[in-house]
Amino acid sequence: MGTSITFYGGVNEVGGNKVLLKDGDVNVLFDFGISFSLRGRFYSDPFLSPKSGTDLLKLGILPDLKGLYVFDHSNPEIDAVFLSHSHMDHSAHISFLKRHIPIYCGETTATILYALSEMHATSLEFNISGIEFKTFRTGDRIKKGSIEVRPIHVDHSVPGSYGFIIYTSSGAIVYTGDFRRHGLRPELTEDFLLASADERPEAVICESTNMTEVEFSSESEVMAKLNHIVSGAPSLVLAEFAYADIDRLNSFHRVASENNRQLAISLRQAYLLHKLRGDQHLKMPELKGGNILIFQKEKKRYFRWEHEIINAGETISPSEISRKQDKIILSISFPDLSWLVDINPSPGSCYILSASEPFNEEMEMDFERLVSWLEHYGLPQYHVHVSGHVTPLHLREALKMIKPKRIFPIHGEHPRLFGGFMKDLGEVIMPEKGKAYKI
């Protein structure tokens, strides 16, 4: 029959994962995310944006796979797509897929993607209307012809993340997705690693994000640092963190409570929290009576989802924040910095960046603008963060445990460095984009 792996994204870059696994006449994709680095070579929003999916196909941003896309009328040669988690660099380009191609993902991933689609205006590159996700949880097994996929939870910076053990006619193949062993739920990742080790796989496809400038800290260390900053700040504390990072939300909420403050979060963060409340496996603060406020910016018209979340919790306006600065931690994202004019942070206020540092030229430009705002209002910046990605030594221990015959590093910019560090643990293969590797 024969099994092969072809990488259409995630090669020599962070994100953009698109991995095709063929087993005889069965074809399954693992992740279908946007490559921000490749897209950035051609486009710069809002002035230069793609006009159509065919443009992205012609530029090589979308892989040339027959019948896969809504704009291609030939029959698809893909039997299913499996998403490891909801981050856009793993999921966004499902927007272009034909709606009858089954897309499998964790229940939490489906909840997050549906919530994002409600909050964002439909766009060319994120449009999941008409998609009905087929959801799974750990313990499920999904059969597609000669391929059987076993999803197992892992710890990452977004809830509902999974790795996959894939059973093929040529043996087991492991796809890690994005994972870590230093977060709040390391036992999730250990479940996945132990199950993978039991299979003695033919190959492991693993993330290799953290190979240089590795920052190693835990969520408990982050919380201690946040508490140190907040307890010493005499006025407003501003913070930026990913609104799908529930661990970080819980950390800021706890620190706010311990320092007699309330955590004010954006409408988007609150709406996502509201939607995820139905997941009994997640621990999150209550929107009402849970020391959480919803930052309601003054505007003439609110969308339906905004009305829903405004009615679900207690709101606070920019002027109210300005009056009670020493009682608030305000989660504020880059696009909302203009509201600092209304809030007018008092002397002694500070800003905590609790997300990844800039990693490309466009983000560097935004970072420079952020610094301009902070300088104008006299806001020192603290960077307090824990990576969502496994550290090199933890990854080496994981691969040593699994004992794969072949290792394919993706989702990283330094495959040669990875190869040198891991070369005694199996045959390390540096994947080339578009090349099929027989298993």
VEXKOLMAR-84920 format. One record per residue (C-alpha): y, x, z; residue in one letter; residue number from 0. Coordinates in Angstrom, 2 decimals. Layout:
N
       y       x       z r   k
       Y       X       Z A NUM
...
This chain:
439
       y       x       z r   k
    0.00    0.00    0.00 M   0
    2.50    2.63    1.07 G   1
    5.55    2.53    3.34 T   2
    8.99    4.02    2.73 S   3
   12.38    4.17    4.43 I   4
   15.66    4.27    2.50 T   5
   19.03    4.79    4.19 F   6
   21.98    2.99    2.58 Y   7
   24.39    3.64    5.47 G   8
   24.71    5.48    8.75 G   9
   24.11    8.83    7.03 V  10
   26.49   11.59    8.22 N  11
   28.77    8.94    9.73 E  12
   29.11    6.91   12.92 V  13
   28.12    3.36   12.03 G  14
   27.60    1.52    8.79 G  15
   23.85    1.35    9.46 N  16
   21.81   -0.12    6.59 K  17
   18.13    0.87    6.68 V  18
   15.61   -0.53    4.19 L  19
   11.93   -0.45    5.12 L  20
    9.46   -1.19    2.32 K  21
    5.79   -1.83    2.96 D  22
    3.97   -2.68   -0.26 G  23
    5.85   -5.64   -1.70 D  24
    7.60   -6.50    1.62 V  25
   11.24   -5.39    2.03 N  26
   13.08   -5.65    5.35 V  27
   16.58   -4.40    6.22 L  28
   17.51   -3.17    9.68 F  29
   21.23   -3.68   10.35 D  30
   23.81   -4.34    7.66 F  31
   27.08   -3.06    9.05 G  32
   30.39   -2.01    7.60 I  33
   31.05    1.69    7.06 S  34
   34.60    2.10    8.34 F  35
   34.79    5.69    7.15 S  36
   33.70    4.88    3.58 L  37
   35.89    1.80    3.42 R  38
   38.82    3.85    4.70 G  39
   38.52    6.21    1.73 R  40
   39.57    3.37   -0.58 F  41
   41.43    0.78    1.47 Y  42
   44.20    0.56    4.06 S  43
   44.96   -2.89    5.45 D  44
   47.05   -4.94    5.06 P  45
   48.57   -3.47    1.90 F  46
   45.41   -2.37    0.10 L  47
   42.36   -4.56    0.69 S  48
   39.26   -5.40   -1.36 P  49
   39.53   -8.40   -3.67 K  50
   35.85   -9.26   -3.87 S  51
   32.36   -8.23   -2.89 G  52
   31.77   -6.93   -6.40 T  53
   34.62   -4.45   -5.82 D  54
   32.79   -3.13   -2.76 L  55
   29.56   -2.93   -4.74 L  56
   31.16   -0.97   -7.58 K  57
   32.75    1.48   -5.10 L  58
   29.43    2.05   -3.32 G  59
   30.58    0.46   -0.07 I  60
   27.87   -2.16   -0.52 L  61
   24.44   -0.87   -1.65 P  62
   23.23   -1.90   -5.09 D  63
   20.25   -4.04   -4.08 L  64
   19.14   -6.69   -6.56 K  65
   19.75  -10.33   -5.74 G  66
   20.95   -9.66   -2.20 L  67
   24.50  -10.95   -2.43 Y  68
   26.07  -14.38   -2.84 V  69
   27.77  -13.16   -6.02 F  70
   24.48  -11.98   -7.58 D  71
   22.49  -14.84   -9.15 H  72
   19.20  -12.99   -9.53 S  73
   16.38  -13.53   -7.05 N  74
   16.61  -11.42   -3.87 P  75
   14.10   -8.67   -3.24 E  76
   14.78   -8.64    0.53 I  77
   12.53  -10.68    2.81 D  78
   14.55  -10.46    6.04 A  79
   17.38   -8.68    7.87 V  80
   17.15   -7.65   11.54 F  81
   20.34   -6.91   13.52 L  82
   20.14   -4.59   16.52 S  83
   23.43   -5.85   18.03 H  84
   26.78   -7.47   17.27 S  85
   29.08   -4.49   16.68 H  86
   30.71   -4.73   13.25 M  87
   29.36   -1.36   12.11 D  88
   25.88   -2.89   12.42 H  89
   26.46   -6.51   11.42 S  90
   29.65   -7.31    9.49 A  91
   28.34   -7.06    5.93 H  92
   25.84   -9.87    6.41 I  93
   28.90  -11.86    5.27 S  94
   27.94  -11.05    1.67 F  95
   24.26  -11.96    1.91 L  96
   22.67  -15.03    0.34 K  97
   22.35  -17.70    2.98 R  98
   18.63  -18.32    2.48 H  99
   17.74  -14.72    3.41 I 100
   16.58  -14.97    7.05 P 101
   18.69  -12.96    9.51 I 102
   17.08  -12.20   12.87 Y 103
   19.04  -11.13   15.95 C 104
   19.07  -11.48   19.71 G 105
   20.31  -14.77   21.16 E 106
   23.34  -13.05   22.69 T 107
   24.21  -11.37   19.38 T 108
   24.21  -14.76   17.66 A 109
   26.48  -16.19   20.38 T 110
   28.94  -13.30   20.01 I 111
   29.03  -13.44   16.21 L 112
   29.52  -17.21   16.18 Y 113
   32.34  -16.88   18.76 A 114
   34.02  -14.15   16.70 L 115
   33.83  -16.31   13.59 S 116
   35.59  -19.14   15.44 E 117
   38.35  -16.85   16.70 M 118
   39.05  -15.04   13.42 H 119
   40.28  -16.60   10.23 A 120
   37.57  -16.45    7.58 T 121
   37.96  -13.28    5.56 S 122
   36.16  -11.58    2.72 L 123
   34.50   -9.04    5.00 E 124
   33.65  -11.26    7.96 F 125
   32.45  -14.69    6.94 N 126
   29.23  -15.95    8.52 I 127
   29.71  -19.61    7.62 S 128
   26.41  -21.08    6.50 G 129
   24.34  -18.44    8.30 I 130
   21.75  -19.83   10.70 E 131
   20.49  -16.93   12.77 F 132
   16.84  -16.79   13.75 K 133
   17.02  -15.52   17.33 T 134
   14.61  -13.52   19.44 F 135
   14.22  -12.04   22.88 R 136
   12.11   -9.23   24.30 T 137
    8.44  -10.17   24.09 G 138
    8.74  -11.87   20.69 D 139
    6.99  -10.54   17.59 R 140
    8.16  -11.48   14.10 I 141
    5.76  -11.20   11.17 K 142
    6.97  -10.60    7.62 K 143
    4.00  -10.05    5.36 G 144
    2.44   -6.69    6.24 S 145
    5.35   -5.85    8.58 I 146
    5.53   -6.97   12.20 E 147
    8.74   -6.39   14.18 V 148
    8.77   -6.16   17.98 R 149
   12.32   -6.28   19.45 P 150
   12.84   -4.79   22.91 I 151
   16.12   -4.83   24.83 H 152
   18.15   -1.64   25.36 V 153
   21.32   -0.88   27.31 D 154
   24.48   -0.46   25.21 H 155
   28.19   -1.25   25.55 S 156
   27.68   -4.78   24.25 V 157
   25.13   -7.22   25.71 P 158
   22.15   -8.40   23.70 G 159
   21.34   -5.00   22.12 S 160
   17.84   -4.21   20.89 Y 161
   15.66   -1.47   19.53 G 162
   12.70   -2.25   17.29 F 163
    9.08   -1.16   17.07 I 164
    7.99   -1.87   13.51 I 165
    4.30   -2.08   12.68 Y 166
    3.49   -1.22    9.06 T 167
    0.40   -0.43    6.98 S 168
    1.21    3.28    7.51 S 169
    1.60    3.06   11.29 G 170
    4.38    2.33   13.77 A 171
    8.05    3.16   13.11 I 172
   10.71    3.02   15.83 V 173
   14.35    2.15   15.18 Y 174
   16.51    2.72   18.25 T 175
   19.74    1.03   17.17 G 176
   22.49    2.13   19.58 D 177
   21.40    2.77   23.16 F 178
   22.08    4.72   26.33 R 179
   20.34    5.69   29.57 R 180
   23.41    6.17   31.79 H 181
   24.77    2.59   31.82 G 182
   24.34   -0.16   34.40 L 183
   21.00   -1.33   32.99 R 184
   18.95    1.83   32.29 P 185
   15.75   -0.11   33.00 E 186
   16.25   -2.01   29.73 L 187
   16.23    1.22   27.74 T 188
   13.26    2.55   29.71 E 189
   11.25   -0.56   28.75 D 190
   11.92    0.23   25.10 F 191
   11.14    3.94   25.41 L 192
    7.88    3.39   27.29 L 193
    6.71    0.81   24.76 A 194
    7.65    3.16   21.91 S 195
    5.77    6.06   23.54 A 196
    2.63    3.93   23.73 D 197
    2.64    3.59   19.94 E 198
    2.85    7.33   19.10 R 199
    4.94    6.40   16.06 P 200
    4.85    7.97   12.62 E 201
    8.66    8.11   12.64 A 202
   11.69    7.45   14.82 V 203
   15.02    6.46   13.31 I 204
   17.47    7.26   16.09 C 205
   21.17    7.25   16.69 E 206
   22.83   10.67   17.11 S 207
   26.41    9.74   17.94 T 208
   27.05   11.99   20.94 N 209
   26.52   15.55   19.75 M 210
   29.96   17.09   20.35 T 211
   32.63   16.66   23.05 E 212
   30.18   14.66   25.14 V 213
   31.75   12.85   28.10 E 214
   29.10   12.06   30.70 F 215
   29.87    9.50   33.35 S 216
   28.35    6.28   34.65 S 217
   29.81    2.80   35.07 E 218
   29.83    3.32   38.86 S 219
   31.91    6.48   38.38 E 220
   34.24    4.55   36.09 V 221
   34.65    1.89   38.76 M 222
   35.47    4.51   41.40 A 223
   38.11    6.07   39.12 K 224
   39.59    2.67   38.30 L 225
   39.79    1.84   42.00 N 226
   41.56    5.15   42.70 H 227
   44.20    4.41   40.04 I 228
   44.73    0.74   40.87 V 229
   44.90    1.28   44.64 S 230
   47.67    3.83   44.16 G 231
   49.71    1.95   41.56 A 232
   52.73    0.18   43.10 P 233
   53.35   -2.07   40.11 S 234
   51.65   -3.44   36.99 L 235
   48.39   -1.96   35.73 V 236
   47.75   -2.37   32.01 L 237
   44.31   -1.79   30.54 A 238
   42.59   -1.79   27.19 E 239
   38.83   -2.20   26.84 F 240
   36.55   -3.80   24.27 A 241
   36.41   -7.53   24.91 Y 242
   32.66   -7.67   24.29 A 243
   32.04   -4.91   26.87 D 244
   30.88   -7.13   29.73 I 245
   30.11   -4.16   31.99 D 246
   33.72   -3.01   31.78 R 247
   35.02   -6.53   32.31 L 248
   32.96   -6.77   35.50 N 249
   34.24   -3.37   36.67 S 250
   37.89   -4.30   36.19 F 251
   37.32   -7.70   37.80 H 252
   35.73   -6.13   40.86 R 253
   38.46   -3.50   41.18 V 254
   41.13   -6.20   40.88 A 255
   39.50   -8.23   43.66 S 256
   39.19   -5.20   45.95 E 257
   42.92   -4.45   45.52 N 258
   44.27   -7.96   46.03 N 259
   45.02   -8.38   42.34 R 260
   43.98  -10.79   39.61 Q 261
   42.62   -9.71   36.24 L 262
   44.47  -11.29   33.32 A 263
   42.47  -11.22   30.10 I 264
   43.31  -12.25   26.55 S 265
   42.44  -15.61   25.04 L 266
   39.81  -13.88   22.91 R 267
   38.19  -12.15   25.87 Q 268
   38.24  -15.41   27.82 A 269
   36.73  -17.39   24.94 Y 270
   33.88  -14.91   24.52 L 271
   33.28  -14.96   28.29 L 272
   33.28  -18.76   28.14 H 273
   30.66  -18.78   25.36 K 274
   28.44  -16.21   27.07 L 275
   28.43  -18.10   30.36 R 276
   25.39  -20.01   29.13 G 277
   23.27  -16.83   29.06 D 278
   21.45  -16.73   32.38 Q 279
   20.54  -13.07   31.85 H 280
   24.20  -11.96   32.01 L 281
   26.25  -11.59   35.19 K 282
   29.90  -12.44   34.60 M 283
   32.85  -13.73   36.63 P 284
   33.78  -17.40   36.64 E 285
   36.81  -18.43   34.62 L 286
   37.86  -20.87   37.32 K 287
   38.11  -19.63   40.88 G 288
   36.79  -16.21   39.93 G 289
   40.04  -14.22   40.21 N 290
   40.42  -14.35   36.42 I 291
   43.62  -15.40   34.65 L 292
   44.05  -16.07   30.94 I 293
   47.03  -14.34   29.35 F 294
   48.67  -17.14   27.39 Q 295
   51.22  -15.79   24.95 K 296
   53.99  -18.18   24.02 E 297
   53.49  -19.57   20.51 K 298
   54.27  -22.79   18.64 K 299
   50.75  -23.61   17.49 R 300
   47.36  -23.00   19.05 Y 301
   44.00  -23.07   17.30 F 302
   41.23  -25.42   18.42 R 303
   39.31  -22.62   20.17 W 304
   42.51  -21.56   21.98 E 305
   43.05  -25.09   23.30 H 306
   39.42  -25.13   24.46 E 307
   39.73  -21.93   26.48 I 308
   43.22  -22.71   27.83 I 309
   41.78  -25.91   29.32 N 310
   38.78  -24.04   30.74 A 311
   40.68  -21.69   33.05 G 312
   43.96  -20.78   34.75 E 313
   46.62  -19.31   32.48 T 314
   49.50  -16.93   33.12 I 315
   52.53  -16.34   30.89 S 316
   54.32  -13.03   30.15 P 317
   57.26  -14.12   32.33 S 318
   54.92  -14.88   35.26 E 319
   53.28  -11.47   34.88 I 320
   56.72   -9.89   34.95 S 321
   57.49  -11.59   38.28 R 322
   54.24  -10.58   40.06 K 323
   53.49   -7.17   38.60 Q 324
   51.94   -5.66   41.73 D 325
   49.35   -8.47   41.81 K 326
   48.05   -8.17   38.24 I 327
   45.80   -6.01   36.07 I 328
   46.58   -7.05   32.51 L 329
   44.08   -6.42   29.74 S 330
   46.23   -5.84   26.69 I 331
   45.12   -4.73   23.22 S 332
   47.12   -2.73   20.70 F 333
   48.37   -5.76   18.68 P 334
   49.81   -7.33   21.85 D 335
   51.95   -4.37   22.91 L 336
   55.07   -6.18   21.65 S 337
   54.78   -8.48   24.70 W 338
   55.79   -5.54   26.89 L 339
   59.37   -6.37   25.87 V 340
   59.03   -9.68   27.74 D 341
   56.99   -8.30   30.63 I 342
   59.22   -5.23   31.14 N 343
   56.88   -3.13   33.31 P 344
   58.52   -1.88   36.51 S 345
   58.65    1.79   37.52 P 346
   55.28    2.86   38.89 G 347
   53.30    0.85   36.33 S 348
   50.54    2.63   34.43 C 349
   48.14    2.18   31.51 Y 350
   44.36    2.70   31.48 I 351
   42.60    3.29   28.17 L 352
   39.01    2.32   28.85 S 353
   37.63    2.49   25.33 A 354
   36.70    5.17   22.82 S 355
   39.37    7.65   21.86 E 356
   40.66    7.66   18.24 P 357
   38.09    9.01   15.79 F 358
   39.80    8.66   12.43 N 359
   43.22    9.10   10.86 E 360
   44.15    5.43   10.95 E 361
   43.31    5.14   14.65 M 362
   45.27    8.34   15.30 E 363
   48.35    6.66   13.80 M 364
   47.86    3.63   16.04 D 365
   47.38    5.95   18.99 F 366
   50.73    7.63   18.25 E 367
   52.41    4.21   18.22 R 368
   50.71    3.39   21.54 L 369
   52.13    6.58   23.03 V 370
   55.61    5.56   21.81 S 371
   55.35    2.26   23.70 W 372
   54.09    4.02   26.82 L 373
   56.87    6.59   26.70 E 374
   59.53    3.90   26.28 H 375
   58.38    2.05   29.41 Y 376
   57.43    5.12   31.44 G 377
   53.72    4.34   31.58 L 378
   51.38    7.27   32.22 P 379
   48.04    6.93   30.46 Q 380
   44.64    7.39   32.09 Y 381
   41.48    7.59   30.03 H 382
   38.53    6.19   32.01 V 383
   35.47    5.39   29.94 H 384
   31.71    5.63   29.71 V 385
   30.11    5.96   26.29 S 386
   27.84    3.29   24.91 G 387
   25.73    5.99   23.28 H 388
   22.94    8.16   24.63 V 389
   23.81   11.75   25.63 T 390
   22.06   14.71   23.93 P 391
   19.84   15.62   26.89 L 392
   18.87   12.01   27.51 H 393
   18.07   11.63   23.81 L 394
   15.96   14.78   23.86 R 395
   14.02   13.45   26.86 E 396
   13.51   10.14   25.05 A 397
   12.14   11.80   21.90 L 398
    9.93   14.07   24.00 K 399
    8.53   10.96   25.65 M 400
    7.93    9.09   22.37 I 401
    6.40   12.07   20.51 K 402
    7.14   10.93   16.94 P 403
    5.77   12.84   13.96 K 404
    9.09   12.57   12.11 R 405
   12.64   12.08   13.35 I 406
   15.45   10.66   11.19 F 407
   18.89   11.05   12.86 P 408
   21.54    8.54   11.75 I 409
   24.78    7.07   13.16 H 410
   26.21   10.54   13.73 G 411
   28.38   13.14   12.04 E 412
   26.45   16.27   13.04 H 413
   22.85   15.99   11.80 P 414
   22.43   19.78   11.50 R 415
   23.44   20.24   15.13 L 416
   20.99   17.46   16.05 F 417
   18.26   19.17   14.01 G 418
   18.72   22.48   15.79 G 419
   18.66   20.83   19.21 F 420
   15.56   18.70   18.51 M 421
   13.54   20.79   16.03 K 422
   10.70   21.53   18.49 D 423
   10.06   17.81   19.13 L 424
    8.83   16.82   15.66 G 425
    9.74   17.18   12.01 E 426
   13.47   16.48   11.85 V 427
   14.46   15.05    8.46 I 428
   18.14   14.93    7.52 M 429
   18.30   11.68    5.53 P 430
   20.14   11.48    2.24 E 431
   21.83    8.23    1.28 K 432
   19.78    6.21   -1.19 G 433
   16.71    8.45   -1.06 K 434
   13.32    6.86   -0.25 A 435
   11.17    8.69    2.31 Y 436
    7.43    7.97    2.25 K 437
    5.72    7.47    5.60 I 438
